[in-house]
Amino acid sequence: MSLLKRTGVVGGLAALFTLALAVPASAHVTVNPGEATQGGYAKVTFRVPNEIDDANTTKLEVNLPTDTPFASVSLKPLPGWTAVAEKAKLAKPIEAHGAQISEAVSKITWTAVGDAAVKPGQFQEFDVSLGPMPETDQVVFKALQTYSDGTIVRWIDEPTTDGTEPEKPAPVLKLAKAAAEGADTAAAASAAPAASASASAEDDSGTSWTGIAGIVLGLAGLVLGLLAYRRAAAGAPAASPSSPDSK
């Protein structure tokens, strides 16, 4: 192969490689923020990008797990969209705020009205307040995205064990364990006596030094007084005895 042809092949491969890198990664439905605390409440946002060039996103369905249900689910109104929360009976009731709950929200459906659909090159965000968070490492929200041309994209693939991203990943909310109850209080309580002892030591030290300084000043004053008295006594003229002849 001539040098010219070899150079052309190498250049062509380099161009293809560059083009492959330039193709953006496929966007997908996500939940943000991606982490919350077990036992707490959180406002989460489902972000939905439009991935089709000639169709609009007209509906979003998000499924909530019923094996780790949420006792409280609140939807934030979104102009131009209707939101419906469907409930399902729980196989095992849960307790929240001192009451037994036998059903919980299992699916939320947002549907665009009029011209509110997500157009090509755009995205939309759907806010939900959830809680209390279950005592599990993560919550998987399987979602279905419907387009105006009838296409339905199923974002339902659960996370893999080998770390690779599935083709149609479902939104995943990671849950961190809550801090041990009373840990902060105990730390503050242990720090308080130490601070008090330190302050006491400083006060005692200050008092001791003040007393010593007073004693030293007192002794100095006494010594100065004695010296002054001796000087005065030494400088006084001696008295002459009376003579009989002077009378």
C-alpha positions as a printed Julia matrix, in Angstrom:
247×3 Matrix{Float64}:
   0.0    0.0     0.0
   1.39   3.38   -0.97
   2.11   6.05    1.61
  -0.7    8.21    0.22
  -3.29   5.45    0.52
  -2.07   4.51    3.98
  -2.35   8.14    5.1
  -5.89   8.31    3.7
  -7.0    5.19    5.58
  -5.55   6.46    8.85
  -7.19   9.84    8.34
 -10.56   8.21    7.6
 -10.39   6.09   10.75
  -9.45   9.13   12.82
 -12.43  11.05   11.41
 -14.82   8.22   12.23
 -13.44   7.98   15.76
 -13.84  11.73   16.27
 -17.41  11.6    14.96
 -18.26   8.76   17.34
 -16.98  10.78   20.27
 -18.95  13.81   19.14
 -22.3   11.95   19.27
 -23.93  12.96   22.59
 -24.97  10.32   25.09
 -28.66   9.51   25.12
 -30.53  11.55   27.72
 -33.11   9.84   29.89
 -35.7   10.48   32.6
 -33.97  11.17   35.92
 -34.87  11.98   39.53
 -33.12  14.91   41.21
 -31.53  15.16   43.66
 -30.31  11.6    43.39
 -30.0   11.02   47.14
 -32.15  11.41   50.26
 -32.14  10.23   53.89
 -33.95   7.19   55.22
 -36.88   8.14   57.43
 -36.97  11.71   56.17
 -39.0   13.69   53.66
 -37.74  15.13   50.39
 -38.87  17.08   47.37
 -37.77  15.23   44.26
 -37.95  16.36   40.65
 -38.46  14.07   37.68
 -36.65  15.63   34.72
 -37.96  14.61   31.28
 -36.08  15.53   28.09
 -37.61  15.17   24.64
 -35.5   12.8    22.51
 -37.54  12.7    19.28
 -37.02  15.37   16.63
 -40.53  15.32   15.16
 -42.8   14.56   18.15
 -43.72  16.09   21.51
 -43.79  14.45   24.94
 -47.44  14.5    26.0
 -47.53  12.22   29.04
 -45.34  10.91   31.84
 -46.17   8.0    34.13
 -44.05   7.37   37.21
 -44.57   4.19   39.22
 -43.92   4.21   42.96
 -42.94   0.91   44.63
 -45.58  -0.69   46.85
 -43.16  -3.01   48.63
 -41.47   0.08   50.13
 -44.39   2.55   49.94
 -44.55   6.24   50.81
 -47.16   7.25   53.38
 -47.22  10.82   52.11
 -47.17  11.91   48.45
 -47.87  15.51   47.4
 -47.81  16.86   43.84
 -46.8   20.38   42.88
 -49.19  21.91   40.31
 -47.6   22.45   36.91
 -49.28  24.92   34.52
 -50.51  23.2    31.36
 -50.4   19.7    32.88
 -52.91  17.62   34.78
 -51.63  15.3    37.51
 -53.41  12.2    38.83
 -52.15  10.08   41.73
 -53.46   6.52   41.8
 -53.48   4.45   44.99
 -53.15   0.71   45.49
 -53.84  -1.64   48.39
 -50.73  -2.63   50.3
 -49.95  -6.29   50.94
 -48.57  -5.21   54.31
 -49.94  -2.05   55.97
 -47.44   0.51   57.2
 -47.56   2.86   60.17
 -47.04   6.6    59.87
 -47.74   9.32   62.43
 -49.36   6.79   64.73
 -51.86   5.53   62.15
 -52.07   2.34   60.08
 -52.0    2.93   56.32
 -53.36   0.14   54.11
 -53.05   1.91   50.73
 -50.51   4.23   49.16
 -49.85   6.06   45.9
 -48.54   3.59   43.34
 -48.55   5.71   40.16
 -48.51   9.36   39.16
 -49.58  10.41   35.66
 -48.96  13.85   34.19
 -50.76  14.71   30.93
 -50.13  17.81   28.82
 -53.05  20.08   28.02
 -53.08  22.29   24.93
 -49.64  23.51   23.86
 -47.84  22.53   27.1
 -46.26  19.35   25.69
 -42.47  19.03   25.81
 -41.23  19.92   22.34
 -38.07  18.72   20.56
 -34.94  20.13   22.15
 -36.77  20.93   25.4
 -37.28  19.29   28.79
 -39.8   19.55   31.62
 -39.59  19.01   35.39
 -42.26  17.46   37.6
 -42.03  18.04   41.38
 -43.2   15.61   44.07
 -42.89  15.63   47.86
 -42.34  12.16   49.33
 -41.91  10.6    52.75
 -41.05   9.08   55.02
 -38.25   7.5    53.02
 -38.11   3.7    53.46
 -35.21   1.96   55.18
 -33.65   0.64   52.0
 -30.56   1.51   49.96
 -32.48   2.87   46.97
 -35.88   3.43   45.4
 -36.44   2.66   41.72
 -39.12   4.71   39.94
 -40.1    3.0    36.7
 -41.31   5.62   34.21
 -43.12   5.65   30.86
 -42.73   8.58   28.46
 -45.43   8.99   25.78
 -44.95  11.01   22.6
 -47.49  12.67   20.33
 -46.81  10.13   17.55
 -47.78   7.24   19.84
 -44.23   6.21   20.76
 -43.85   5.02   24.35
 -40.37   4.89   25.85
 -40.21   2.61   28.89
 -37.58   3.8    31.37
 -37.87   0.68   33.54
 -34.46  -1.03   33.56
 -33.14  -1.43   37.11
 -29.49  -0.75   38.01
 -27.06  -3.49   37.09
 -24.75  -5.21   39.54
 -21.65  -4.73   37.37
 -21.95  -0.93   37.27
 -22.81  -0.65   33.58
 -25.77   1.54   32.63
 -28.74  -0.32   31.15
 -30.26   0.72   27.84
 -33.38   2.31   29.34
 -32.46   3.08   32.97
 -35.21   3.85   35.45
 -34.83   6.88   37.71
 -33.1    5.8    40.95
 -33.13   7.6    44.3
 -30.26   6.57   46.59
 -31.06   6.53   50.32
 -28.47   7.17   53.02
 -28.86   6.04   56.6
 -29.9    8.71   59.07
 -27.43   9.82   61.74
 -27.76   7.94   65.04
 -30.38   9.63   67.19
 -28.86  11.54   70.1
 -25.32  11.4    68.71
 -25.12  15.16   68.28
 -26.67  15.74   71.71
 -24.19  13.38   73.36
 -21.28  15.09   71.65
 -22.53  18.49   72.78
 -23.06  17.21   76.34
 -19.52  15.8    76.53
 -18.08  19.03   75.21
 -19.97  21.19   77.74
 -18.24  19.85   80.94
 -14.84  20.19   79.27
 -15.56  23.8    78.38
 -16.85  24.47   81.9
 -13.77  22.9    83.49
 -11.52  24.96   81.24
 -13.35  28.15   82.15
 -13.18  27.23   85.85
  -9.45  26.6    85.61
  -8.97  29.95   83.94
 -11.0   31.68   86.64
  -9.08  29.94   89.44
  -5.76  30.77   87.78
  -6.76  34.39   87.42
  -7.84  34.58   91.07
  -4.55  33.0    92.27
  -2.38  35.37   90.29
  -4.41  38.34   91.53
  -3.86  37.29   95.17
  -0.13  36.8    94.69
   0.2   40.17   93.0
  -1.57  41.81   95.92
   0.78  40.22   98.46
   3.87  41.27   96.47
   2.65  44.86   96.21
   1.89  44.93   99.9
   5.38  43.73  100.85
   6.96  46.22   98.47
   5.02  49.03  100.08
   6.11  47.93  103.55
   9.82  47.83  102.53
   9.59  51.27  100.93
   7.97  52.64  104.07
  10.75  51.29  106.3
  13.45  52.7   104.05
  11.81  56.09  104.04
  11.59  56.05  107.82
  15.31  55.17  108.2
  16.32  57.94  105.79
  14.29  60.47  107.74
  15.79  59.35  111.02
  19.37  59.5   109.73
  19.02  63.05  108.35
  17.64  64.71  111.54
  20.29  66.98  113.53
  21.34  65.73  116.98
  20.07  67.81  120.0
  22.88  69.77  121.99
  22.94  69.45  125.83
  22.19  72.56  127.92
  25.25  74.36  129.5
  25.11  75.93  133.1
  27.26  78.78  131.91
  24.77  79.83  129.37
  22.29  80.8   131.93
